[in-house]
Amino acid sequence: MDDSHDHLAALVGNTPLLELKRFGSRQDLLCRILTKIEYLNPAGSIKDRTAWGIIRDAEAEGQLAPGQLLVDLTSGNTGIGLAALAAARGYRAKFYLRASTSPEKVTLIHHYGAQTVLIDDAEFLEPGALDTIIGRVQRENPGAFYTNQRANPANPRVHSRTTGPEIWRDTAGGVDILVAAVGTGGTISGTGRYLKSRKPGLQVVVVEPAPGSVPTPEHPHVDTVEGVHKVTEVDPRHLPENYDASVVDEVIACETRDARTTARAVARDEGLMVGPSSGAVLYAASLLAGRRENRGKTIVAIVADSGERYLSQAHPAGRPAASA
């Protein structure tokens, strides 16, 4: 990003692209997969972009006062990015997370001096759960700035200004397919809109959990992947406001076991330690790269964060995974 070099935000963005050559050759893929390695942002994920976009725009609009408290509901990475930037900018921070959020993420938030409140996963399965929980966040923190990552337009806007242009620049306009997961919808919507404005025929693909990897009231404790959410067969009122479905051309379902297996394969083939959501994205990318109609094309897959944030969840039973 184009910011003065007097604080952490100067290091956000301009992450590299890396081609998965060994991974691709082992699977006889028909086109290139380039990974956008977002864990090289200063606080370790693509959500650093979201955090800085939200804080920068709020400061420009006079919505933040020195030392003010920032609050939000997060699956962890946005909280980590906001906590880091809040520390660098002189704000306080407090985040509400699912109780199943990886311990590594919770610990990172605390290291930046922010507070956390853990919410039982079962509460998220109640009717109208998100509205109820967000109402609680705002009610319990009067006078705080609610960063509102799911609906704040600064979220997709920062990706239209940075992530999309970087991909276009670094592929010299050669990108044909963009693949990402949906957490708040900001990445896929902002990046996809920008790239389609430059190349209308470009395809935007979302990965979502397959049926066996979606918690239900009857089976609330299935193994899930943080940051990979359903976008099909979902009441539009329950989708993040920042998710622009009109940008998306295809949705590919991925079971959690396939996401974890792909993440391990990428680590062993390429030396990239990617998170399970990125494993899901790369699983979808590999399916696309195996289609005959995509022969010779260039796929860009968003690697949102590092697998180091999930080592305690590397296997649902808590055991090391068997060799693939």
Beta strands, then each sheet from edge to edge (+ up, - down):
strand 1: 17-19
strand 2: 32-37
strand 3: 69-73
strand 4: 92-98
strand 5: 115-119
strand 6: 145-146
strand 7: 177-181
strand 8: 203-209
strand 9: 250-254
strand 10: 298-303
sheet 1: 1+ 2- 10- 7- 8- 9-
sheet 2: 5+ 4+ 3+ 6+
end
